[in-house]
Amino acid sequence: MLLLALLALPSPLLAQAAGYRLDPVHTRVLFGVSHAGFSTSLGTVSGSTGMLVFDPDDWRSARLQVEVPLSRADLGDARWNRAVLARNMLDTDRYPVATFVSTRVEPVDPTRASVCGTLTLHGVAREQCLDVTLNLLRRDPVPPFRRTAGFSAHATLKRSDFGIDAWKSMIGDEVELRIEAEAVRDGNVLDAIDAIDAGPATEAPPLPPAADDNAPAPQDEGEPTPSPVPATTDQPS
């Protein structure tokens, strides 16, 4: 069950914004932490899910909710993976996911913004800001031609702020994050927001099902529909 805490949007904003769901295949979190000062150890987490409400002409109205499956953290070595997921570190048996829910967005320029919100990690909730860049917003040229938004984000946090303080002599406290994300347009996301606006709920609803990828993509004004790619052509997305 996803922790959905998107803020209610006034109807004029919803009329301008579009709903998107994160593509877990093309969304990845890269983290780096000092290994006793010798080098920066790098790891990745794949499979993040979530919702985005976004209008490129009004960054302040954006809303973001993400879940990161920490149990999928990978440092390229099975022994290191077990150590990072253990009880004295991430403790993924008790805290299998990290969540981020935006609370405010401060635009920097038309393609960049500071997105601040509540990061819940290891059972601790703290404010965290991300430096976010919009890379591209257009229809994906590969079938089913969904309108897709691509973002890059950077942030720095201290693991000790979240109660993760083991192995201080070997593992640095400061953690650098780089996030690469793609979000696919999905009208079900706005339906979920409407449900929240309709009244309070004792428990947040799950992420709505993804739109049918076999259904024709909605036509975007001023953007012609591409010709289908032949079925025999290998087109990795």
C-alpha positions as CSV (number, residue, x, y, z in Angstrom):
1,M,0.0,0.0,0.0
2,L,1.6,3.2,-1.1
3,L,1.7,6.2,1.3
4,L,-0.2,8.7,-0.7
5,A,0.0,12.2,0.8
6,L,-0.4,14.5,-2.1
7,L,-1.8,17.9,-1.2
8,A,-5.3,18.7,-2.5
9,L,-5.1,20.8,-5.6
10,P,-7.5,23.6,-6.5
11,S,-9.6,22.8,-9.6
12,P,-8.0,25.6,-11.7
13,L,-4.6,24.0,-11.2
14,L,-5.9,20.6,-12.0
15,A,-7.3,22.0,-15.2
16,Q,-3.7,22.9,-16.3
17,A,-1.7,20.1,-14.8
18,A,-1.4,16.5,-16.0
19,G,-1.1,13.3,-14.0
20,Y,1.9,11.0,-14.5
21,R,3.0,7.7,-13.0
22,L,6.7,6.9,-12.5
23,D,8.1,4.3,-14.9
24,P,10.0,1.9,-12.5
25,V,12.1,0.6,-15.4
26,H,13.5,4.0,-16.3
27,T,13.7,5.4,-12.8
28,R,16.8,4.8,-10.7
29,V,18.4,6.2,-7.5
30,L,22.2,6.3,-7.4
31,F,23.8,6.8,-4.0
32,G,27.4,7.5,-3.1
33,V,29.1,7.3,0.3
34,S,32.7,7.5,1.4
35,H,34.5,4.1,2.0
36,A,36.9,5.0,4.8
37,G,38.1,8.0,2.7
38,F,39.7,5.7,0.1
39,S,36.9,6.1,-2.5
40,T,33.2,6.8,-2.9
41,S,31.2,3.5,-2.9
42,L,28.4,3.7,-5.4
43,G,25.1,1.8,-5.3
44,T,21.7,1.9,-7.1
45,V,18.1,1.3,-6.2
46,S,15.7,0.4,-9.1
47,G,12.0,-0.1,-9.2
48,S,10.7,3.1,-7.6
49,T,7.0,3.9,-8.0
50,G,4.9,6.9,-7.5
51,M,2.7,9.7,-8.8
52,L,3.4,13.1,-10.3
53,V,1.1,16.1,-11.0
54,F,3.0,18.5,-13.3
55,D,2.5,21.5,-15.4
56,P,5.8,22.7,-17.0
57,D,4.4,26.3,-17.1
58,D,3.6,26.2,-13.3
59,W,6.2,24.4,-11.3
60,R,4.7,25.6,-8.0
61,S,1.6,23.5,-8.6
62,A,3.6,20.3,-9.0
63,R,3.0,17.4,-6.6
64,L,5.2,14.4,-6.2
65,Q,4.9,11.1,-4.2
66,V,7.5,8.4,-4.5
67,E,8.3,5.0,-2.9
68,V,11.8,3.6,-3.2
69,P,12.2,-0.1,-2.5
70,L,15.3,-0.1,-0.4
71,S,15.5,-3.9,-0.4
72,R,16.6,-3.6,-4.0
73,A,19.8,-1.6,-3.1
74,D,22.7,-3.0,-5.0
75,L,26.4,-2.1,-4.5
76,G,27.6,-4.7,-6.9
77,D,28.7,-7.3,-4.3
78,A,26.4,-9.8,-2.4
79,R,28.3,-9.4,0.9
80,W,28.1,-5.6,0.8
81,N,24.5,-5.8,-0.1
82,R,23.7,-7.9,2.9
83,A,25.7,-5.6,5.1
84,V,23.8,-2.5,3.9
85,L,20.4,-4.1,4.3
86,A,21.2,-5.5,7.8
87,R,19.5,-4.4,11.0
88,N,22.3,-2.0,12.1
89,M,22.1,-0.2,8.7
90,L,19.0,0.3,6.5
91,D,17.2,-2.5,8.4
92,T,15.0,-3.3,5.4
93,D,13.2,-6.1,7.3
94,R,11.4,-3.3,9.3
95,Y,11.8,-0.4,6.9
96,P,11.6,-1.9,3.4
97,V,10.8,1.4,1.6
98,A,11.7,5.0,1.7
99,T,9.0,7.6,0.8
100,F,9.2,11.2,-0.4
101,V,6.1,13.4,-0.5
102,S,6.6,17.0,-1.8
103,T,5.3,19.9,0.2
104,R,6.6,22.9,-1.9
105,V,8.3,23.6,-5.1
106,E,10.5,26.7,-5.8
107,P,11.2,27.3,-9.5
108,V,14.8,28.4,-10.4
109,D,14.2,28.8,-14.2
110,P,11.9,27.2,-16.8
111,T,13.6,23.8,-16.5
112,R,14.9,23.7,-12.9
113,A,13.3,23.8,-9.5
114,S,14.0,23.0,-5.8
115,V,11.5,20.4,-4.8
116,C,11.2,20.1,-1.0
117,G,9.2,17.6,0.9
118,T,9.1,14.9,3.6
119,L,11.6,12.1,3.2
120,T,10.8,9.1,5.4
121,L,13.8,6.8,5.8
122,H,14.5,4.1,8.4
123,G,11.3,5.2,10.2
124,V,12.4,8.8,10.5
125,A,10.7,11.7,8.7
126,R,12.7,14.8,7.9
127,E,12.5,17.6,5.3
128,Q,14.6,17.1,2.3
129,C,15.1,19.2,-0.8
130,L,16.0,18.0,-4.3
131,D,17.5,20.0,-7.1
132,V,15.4,18.9,-10.1
133,T,16.0,19.4,-13.8
134,L,13.3,18.8,-16.4
135,N,15.2,17.1,-19.3
136,L,12.4,16.5,-21.7
137,L,8.6,16.5,-21.9
138,R,7.2,15.0,-25.1
139,R,5.6,11.9,-26.6
140,D,7.8,8.8,-26.4
141,P,8.8,7.9,-30.0
142,V,8.4,4.2,-29.2
143,P,5.0,2.5,-29.1
144,P,2.6,3.1,-27.4
145,F,3.7,6.7,-27.8
146,R,2.9,7.8,-24.2
147,R,3.6,11.4,-23.3
148,T,6.6,11.2,-21.0
149,A,8.5,13.6,-18.7
150,G,12.1,12.9,-17.9
151,F,13.9,14.4,-14.9
152,S,17.3,14.4,-13.2
153,A,17.7,15.3,-9.5
154,H,20.4,15.7,-7.0
155,A,20.5,15.9,-3.2
156,T,22.8,15.3,-0.2
157,L,21.7,13.9,3.2
158,K,23.3,12.7,6.4
159,R,22.5,9.1,7.3
160,S,22.9,9.9,11.0
161,D,19.9,12.3,10.7
162,F,17.8,9.2,10.0
163,G,19.2,7.0,12.8
164,I,21.6,5.1,10.5
165,D,24.9,5.6,12.3
166,A,26.7,2.2,12.4
167,W,30.3,1.8,11.1
168,K,31.2,5.5,11.5
169,S,34.9,4.7,11.0
170,M,34.4,2.9,7.7
171,I,31.3,4.5,6.1
172,G,30.9,8.2,5.6
173,D,27.9,10.1,7.1
174,E,27.2,12.2,4.0
175,V,25.3,10.4,1.3
176,E,25.1,11.9,-2.2
177,L,22.0,11.1,-4.3
178,R,21.5,11.2,-8.0
179,I,18.1,10.3,-9.4
180,E,17.1,9.7,-13.0
181,A,13.4,9.4,-13.5
182,E,10.8,9.1,-16.2
183,A,7.1,9.6,-15.7
184,V,4.4,8.5,-18.1
185,R,1.1,10.4,-18.5
186,D,-1.7,8.6,-16.8
187,G,-5.2,10.0,-16.3
188,N,-5.8,7.6,-13.4
189,V,-3.4,9.8,-11.3
190,L,-5.8,12.8,-11.5
191,D,-8.7,10.5,-10.6
192,A,-6.8,9.5,-7.5
193,I,-6.4,13.2,-6.6
194,D,-10.1,13.8,-7.2
195,A,-10.9,11.0,-4.7
196,I,-8.7,12.6,-2.1
197,D,-10.3,16.0,-2.7
198,A,-13.8,14.4,-2.3
199,G,-13.2,13.8,1.4
200,P,-10.8,12.6,4.1
201,A,-9.8,8.9,4.2
202,T,-8.5,6.9,7.2
203,E,-6.0,5.1,5.0
204,A,-4.4,6.3,1.8
205,P,-5.5,4.5,-1.4
206,P,-2.9,2.5,-3.4
207,L,-1.3,3.8,-6.6
208,P,-4.0,3.6,-9.3
209,P,-3.5,0.9,-12.0
210,A,-1.4,2.0,-14.9
211,A,-3.3,3.1,-18.0
212,D,-3.6,0.4,-20.7
213,D,-0.4,0.6,-22.7
214,N,-2.2,-1.1,-25.6
215,A,-4.8,1.7,-25.8
216,P,-4.2,4.6,-28.2
217,A,-2.4,7.4,-26.6
218,P,-4.3,10.7,-26.4
219,Q,-3.5,13.2,-29.0
220,D,-1.5,16.2,-27.7
221,E,-2.4,19.5,-29.3
222,G,0.2,20.5,-31.8
223,E,2.1,17.2,-31.6
224,P,1.4,14.8,-34.5
225,T,1.1,11.1,-33.8
226,P,4.2,9.2,-34.9
227,S,4.0,6.4,-37.4
228,P,4.0,3.0,-35.7
229,V,7.3,1.1,-35.6
230,P,7.2,-2.2,-37.5
231,A,6.7,-5.1,-35.1
232,T,9.9,-6.8,-36.4
233,T,12.0,-3.9,-35.3
234,D,13.9,-4.1,-32.0
235,Q,13.1,-0.9,-30.2
236,P,14.4,-0.9,-26.6
237,S,12.7,1.8,-24.5
